[in-house]
Amino acid sequence: MVEYGTEISDLNEVVEGRCAVFLDGQKHSIWRYIHRVNLTGLEPGKRYYYHVGSEHGWSPIFFFTPLKERDDGGFIYAVYGDLGVENGRSLGTIQKMAQKGQLDSVLHVGDFAYNMDESNGETGDEFFRQIEPISAYIPYMAAVGNHEYYNNFTHYVNRFTMPNSDHNLFYSYDVGPVHFITFSTEFYFYTQWGWHQIENQYKWLISDLKKANSNRHKVPWIITMAHRPMYCSDFDGDDCTKYESIIRTGLPLTHGYALEKLFFDYGVDVELWAHEHSYERLWPTYNRTVYNGTRLPYTDPPAPVHIITGSAGCRENTDVFVEHPLPWSAVRSTDYGFGVMRVYNETHLNFKQINVAQGGIEDDDFWIIKSPKHHRPYKHRDLKRLRTYGTHIPKHHCHHKSHCEKRRHKRRHA
């Protein structure tokens, strides 16, 4: 049960929940009881105190505040991926910010615990204990990552409870002026559980994006959140380092279920990613054409803005960048940290990357500004702006003389 109320000394409301048993399929799998309680009729902006339990025992008393726009504008989100129970460098800062009311929600962009299934699931239990000082106070929104792959993502599916979904793998919701879309990049890589998952998700994305565009006069921003990025400049050979990333251009040969064109055609404003244990902000980019030739590239950009923030801290440490990135890379950092995104209103969005390795300095701080008429599907005139003021990166583009010299050397000795 949950006992709750607006006074800590008078938890006079009681709601009984439901319970489900979760077995993960390991040889010595243990029973885990997942309890879910739904509270209704809450007043936005009012603080509620609560505890959970039964006559057999109760939790400490926590508090939460149903979401309401801040007095000075908008909502604030912590944005990060790749947080483990070991070396979770960003954890303490995020816990403190959540409890002090400096955050409205967390967007965790895949890879939890490292890994939730390990030690017969005890690593997952420990991870949830570690994030309780966050998730007991503010919403903790999740996207699935590759480290959740075990037994068809069973720990992720059973441990989380995301809105408008019975599996948590893809879902959407609105907060203020933002329509958030969370989906799985992992369907493209773990096909042993069926190709139909890619198709089902892709059809759902089309349907959801159509609905979101019909409602942009009320909810203008569309922000996607998924684990593996389309572009990156890390030195690891991941999908995002390849010319034809599967996430970006679709399945090999057929290019089926490609996401970059889909998101461009439906006017996605911002794409949040992780997986790479680093921070990287891109110039507005579409189809390897980079909008970097104007003074204000993030004002009414003609293409989505990609942000990768996967350095919250885990046992695999941070990643190394290539020495000379391709032109789409605007800002990079390999230090531990996490993002803080504030969507002020229908036109202004601010993103900061907090460097916890260096005491909380900001590795990046930039604004995306979009007038109401530019919250829409990108059109031919956007492609024209991209080509006129941007840089196209073909397959054998020489973005630094060292790369060009290597290619010339190969051709001479071919």
N, C-alpha and C positions, 0 to 999 in steps of 0.2 A: 504494500500500500504506500501511497504518498500522503502525508499530512502536510498541509501548507496554509499560509496566510500572509497577510501584509504586516503582521507584528510578530517578532521572533518569539514572544512569550505567549502567543495565542495562535497556534497552528490549527485553526478550527475547521478547515476544509479537508475532507478525506476522499480519495479516489482509489478504488481497487484496480489492480492491473491484471495482466495475463502473463502466463509463463510458458516458455517453450524449452524443450530439451535439445541440446546441440551436441552431436557426436561428429568428430572430424574425419573418421575413417582410418586413423592410425591403428597399429596392432594392439596397443594398450590404451586406446582412446578412453577418456573419462567423460562422464556426464557433466555438461555445463548447463546451468539453468539461466536462461536469458529472460529477464523481466522487462515488460514494457507497460507504461502507464501513460494515458493521454489526458492532459489537462485542457479544459476548454473554458471559454468565457473570461479569459485573462485580459486585463487592461494594459494596452501598450504604454511603456514608460513608467509603470509602477513596479516597485521592487516587491518581490515575493520571497518569503523564507520557506524552506521545506526540508524534510528528511524522508528517507525511504526505509521500509522494513516491515516488521510484523511483531507479534508478541515474542518471537524468538530472538529479536535483536533489531537495533536501529542504527542507521548511519549517523555521522555528525550532521548538524544543521548547516545547510548551504543557502545561497540566495541566487536569484536570477531576475532579470528585468526583460519582459517581452519587448521585442524590438520596436523602437520608435525613433524617428529621425532626430538627430542631435540638434540642440538649440542653435549651434553655429554651423549647421549644415551636414546632411548626409549620414553615411554609415562608414565604419572603419573595420577593415578585415586584416587579420594576419594571414599571409599567403606563403606557403612553403610545402616542400615535399621531402621525403627521404630522412625521416626522423626515427632513430633507433633507440633501444633501451640502453645501449652502450654509446658513449661519446655524444649524447644528445645535447650539443653545445648551446642550442637556442632555447632549451626547455625552460630554464629558470626565468629568463626575461619574458617569455610569453605567458608563463604562469602569473607573474607579477602584474603584467599589463592587463590580463583578463580580470584579475581580482580587484584592480584599482579602477575598473571601468574605462580603460583606455582602448579597449577593443569591443566591437559588437559581435564579431563572429570569427571563427577560424575556417580557412579554406586549406585543407591538407591534400596536396596534389599527388597522392600515391606514395607507396612504400612506407610501411608502418613496422616498427618494432625490430625488424631484421632477426627473425621472422616470426609472425604470430603463431605458426604451427610448431616451432622448435621447442624442444624439451617437453614434448607431449602437450603443447599449448601453453605451458607456463610462461614462456616469453611474451605471448600475447596478453596473458593476465597481468604481467608486470607492466607492460606498456600502458594498459588502461589505468592501472594504478598511478602511473607517472603523469598521464594527461588528465586525471581527475581534477587536479587543481585548476584546470582550464575548463574542461567540458562540464563540470558541475555548475559553472557560472554563466557560460555563453555557449551558443550553438557551435558544434564541432562538425563541419561538413567535410565529407570524405570522397575521394576518387580512388579507384583501384589501381594498383601498380604491379610491376612484375614480381615483386617480393611477396605478393599475396597469391601466387599461382597455385599453391598446393591444393590438390584435389578439387580443381575447378573453382578456386578462390573461396573455398568453403568458410574459412575463418572470417574473411571480409564480409561475405554475404550474411552470415549469421550474427556477427557481433555488432554491426552497425544498424541503424534505423534511419534511413534517409526518406525525404518526403516524396510522395507520388510514385512510389516504386515498392515492389515486394521483393526485390533482389539487390537494390542499391548500386547496380552496375552502371545504369544510365538513368538519369532523372533530371527534372528541371524545376525551378521555383523562382518567384519574384521577391525581391527586397527593394522597396522604394522604386527608384528609376531603373533598376537593373533586372534583366531576365538572365539568370544563371543557368547554363547547360553543363552538366557533368556527364562524361561518357568514358568508355573503356577503350584505351589503345591496345590493351592486351589481347583482345579478340584476334587481332591481326598476327599475333606471334604464337599463341597457344591454341593452335587449330586442332589439336588432338581431341578437344571436347566438342568439335563440330564447327563447320563453316557457317551454319545457320545463324550463329550468334552475331557474326559480322553483318549479315543481311538484315536480321531483325533490328539491330541497333541503327543501321543506316536508314531504314525505312522510318524508324521512330524519329531520327534526327530531322529528316525532311519534313515530317508532319509537325514536329515541334517548332522548327524554324519558320514554317509557314504561319503557324498561330502567333508566334512572337512578332513577326513582321506586321501582321494585321492589327497588333496591339501597340505599335511603337509610338502612337500619339499619347499613350498613357505610360508605357514602360519603354523608353527609347534605347537604352544600352542593352546590347547582347554580349555577354562574356562567357566564353567556354573555358572548361577546366578538365584537363586530362593529363596523363602521366608522361608519355614519351613525346618529345617535341618534334616538329617538322624540320627545324633548322637548329644548328648549334655549331660551335667551333671548338669543341673539346677533342682532345687527342686520344680517342678511345675506339674509333671505328663503329660507334653505335649507329643506329638507323638514321639519325638526324645528320650525320656527317656524310651520308651518301648523296650522290647527285639525284637519284630518284628514291627518296625516302618512301617507304611503304605507307606511312601515315599521310604523307603529303600527296603522293601520286597514285596510291592504290596498290592493289595486288600485282605481282610481277606479270608481265606480258599483257594481261587483259586491262590493267589499270582500273579494275573494278573497285567500287566503294572508296574512291579517292576523296579525301576530306578538304584539301586546300580549296579546290574549285567550289565545292559545296558551300563552304563558309564564306567565300568571296561572293558567290551568287546571292546569298541571303544576308549579306551585310554585317557579318560578325565584327564587332568593334575591337575586342581584346581577346587574346588567346593565352591562357595561363598554363604553364608546363613545369615539369620538374625532371626527374630521372638523372640528368646530369648534375653531379654534385658541385654545383657552381652557380653563379648568377650571371645572366646575360640578357641584355635588353637589345632588341632589334629595331632598326629603322622600319617604318611601314614597308611591308614586303608582300609581293604576290608573284608566284611562278618565277622565283629567282630574279625578280626585278625589284630593285631597291629604291625607295623614294628618299633620296638623300641629297638632292641638289637644290633645295630651297632653304630659306632662312627659318621657316617655321614648319618643319615636317610633321609635327604632331598636332597641328591645327587643321581640322577637317582633312585628315589623311585619306588618300584614295585607296587604302588597303588596310587590312588588319595589323594591329601591333602585337607582336609576340614577346612574352616575358617568361624567362626560365628561372625558377628559384628553387633549387634542389640541394641547398647546402646547410640545412637546419642542423645536421650532425648525425652521423651514424658510424658504425665500426669500419666502414669502407673508406672513411676519410673524404677529402675533397678531390676533385678531378683536376687534371692539367689541361690547359688550353694549348691549341696550336700557336706557334709563335706569330704567324701572320694570318689573321682571320680574313675571311671573305668580306666584301664591303657591306653586307647586311648587318654586321655586328657593330652596335653603337657603344655599349658599355659592358665591361666584363669584370668579374671579381671571383677569385678562388678562395676567399676567406669564408669562414663559417658565418651564417646569418640567415635572415628571413625577410620577407617583404611585408610592408604595411601599405595597403591600398585603401584610399579614401575616395568614395564616390560622393562628391559634394551635392550634385544636383543633376539635372538633365544634360548639362553642357560641360561640366568640369570634373575630371578624374585625376587624382594625384597618386603617384606610386613612389615609395621609398624602399631602398634595400638597406636594412640595418645590419651592420657588421659587428657581431657579438665577439668576434676574435680580437677586435681592437676597441673594446669598451663601449660599443654602441654608436660609433660614428656612422655616417650615412655614406655608403658606397655609391648611391645613386638617388636622385630626386628629380622627377620630371612630371610634366602635365600632359594629358591628352585633352584637347578642347574640341568639342563637336557642336556645331550649331544644329538646331532641330532638323533642318532640312537635309543634313548629312547623315542622320540616323536612318539608313535605308540600305537596300541592296546596292552594291557597287555596280556601276554602269560603264558603258563604253567611254564616256568622258573621263572616268577615273583611270581607265587603262591608258588613255591618251596622256593624262597628266603623269602617270607612272613612267611612260616611255619618254616623255619630253624632258622631265626633270629628274629622272632616275637612272640607275645603272643596271643593265641586264647582265646576268652572270651565266654565260654558256658553260657547257660541260668542261671545256678545256681553257677556261678563262685564266689568264696569268695575272693574279692580283698582287704579286710581289716578284721582284726580279729573281729571287732564289728559286721560286717555283718555275718560272719561265726557263731559267737556265737548265733545270733538271729535265724539263720536257725536250728542250733542244738537244741535250746530251743523249737522251733516249732515241730521238729521231735519227741523230747522226750514226748511232751504233745499231740501228734496227736492220 
